[in-house]
């Protein structure tokens, strides 16, 4: 059994794999956050000719496509809270200098040493809810921006109208 740790980022991911005693069997590899990168990861893991458990930090949308790909390929995938990984790495003094490759190694070590790990459950309903929630948030934000801009235009127009009335009626102002 191999224990694979993946450090997830926006454009690229770093991966490493450890065997049962904790020896590195897949040197740190960086792959793109796209289908070609995922296929490179899959090929690299399959060439090791051993079953793999894969863990990554639960970073939300950056890991979404990777999680789907790994699920479709039949891998057992585990996700961890990033704070849990950070504290685990501190306890092992792994991160004197932080790098993505060291983070991937720390995630693999966490998976290897965690008897209570819980497998990632792929749930399309949960994914759809997250997408809808983000969309609603964007709509609300855009709506507020639109209302603010409308209010600015209305106030500006009102002030211009007041000034035009003052000039027509020669009403003195307090300024």
N, C-alpha and C positions, 0 to 999 in steps of 0.2 A: 504494500500500500504506500502511495506517495501522498504527501501533504503539500498542496500548492497554495502559495500566497500571492495575491494580486493587489498591487497598489493602484487605485483608480484615480485618473485625472481627466481633465476636460478633453485633451487631444490625444493622449497616449496613456498606456498602462505599463507597469513594470511587473514582471512575474518571476518567481523562483520556486523550485520544488525541492522538498526534503524527503529523505527516506525515514524509516522508523527510528534509527538512532539519532536523527537530526542532521545527517550529512547532506550537503547540497548535491543533488543529482541533475538539476537543470540550472546551469549558470544563469545569472540574471539576464533576462531578455526584455527588451522594450518593444511593444507593438502598438500600432495605431488603433484609435477608437473608431474602427470601421470594419466592414465585413472582411476585407483583405487581412487586416490585423488579427481579427478573431480566427480566421482560417490558419494563419501562421501559428497562433497559440495552439489551436487544435492539433495541427500537424506535429508541433514540437512535443506536445504531451503524448500523442499516440506513438511517437517514435521511442518513448521510454518503455513501452510494452508492459505497463503496470496500471492497476486501477488507481484512480486519483480522487482525492477529496479536495475540493477547491474552496478557498475562503477569500473574501474581500470585504473591505469596509463598506458599510451601507451609506453611500454618498448620494443617494437619490438619483437624479436623472442622468448623471454622467455614467452610471453603471447599468442603466436600464437596458440598452441594446446588448451589452455584454452578457448580462444575466439571462436574457431571452435566448441568446445564441447558445450559451452553455447548457441551458435547460433543454433546448431542442436537440443538442448533441448527446444528451443522456448523462451528463456529469452530475454528481452530487455536489451541490453548492451551498455554502454556509456564509452568512453575512454577520458582521460584527459592528457594533457601535464604534465609531472612530475614537471616542474618548476611552473606551475599554482597551482598544489597541494601544493608544498612547500610554495609558497607565501600565499596561503589560510590558511595553518596551522599556519604560522607565525602571520597572522592577528588575529587569534583566540588564540594565545599563547598556542597552543596544544603541541608543540614539545620542551619543556625544555630539556627533554631527549628523544632521538629518539629511537623508537622501531617499529618493523613491525606491531604489534597490534595497536599501536597508529596511524600509517600511515593508516591502514585499516579503523579505526574510522574516521580519517580526510577525507578520500576519500568518505566515506558514508555521512558525513556531507556536503561535497561539493555537492554531488548529490542531497541531500535533499534540499539544499538552492539555487540550480541553476535552475532558470526558463527557461534559454536559452540553456539547454543541448541539444546536438545533438547525436542521436543514432548512434552507430557503424554500418557501412554498410559493410556487408560481400561481398567482391568482389574477386572472384578467380583470375581474371586477374591481379589485383594489387598484390596479393600474389605471383603469378607466376613471375611477373616482379621483385619483391624484391628478390626472390630466384635466378633468372637469373643474376641480378645485383651483388649479393654476389658471385655467381659462377664466373662471369667474373672478378671480383676484385681478387679472389683467383688465377685464371689462370694467370692474369697479374703479380701478386706478385711472383708466382712460376716461371714464365717465366723470370722475372728480376733476381731472385736468380740464376736460371740456367745459364743465360747469364753472370752474375758476376763470377760464379764458372768456367765457360768455359774460360773467360778472364784471370782469375788467373792462370789456368793451361797453357794457351798459353804463357803468360808472363814468367812464370817459365820455361817452355820449351825453350823459346827464349833465356832467360838468360843463361840457361845451354848450349845451342848450342854455344852462343858467347864465354863462358868460354872454351868450348872444342876447338873452333877455335883458341883462344888465346894460348892455351897450345900447339896446333899443330904447329902454325906458330911463336911461341915465340914473339908475339906482346906485347910490354909493355903496361900496363894499367895505367890509371891516379890515381889509388887508393893507 
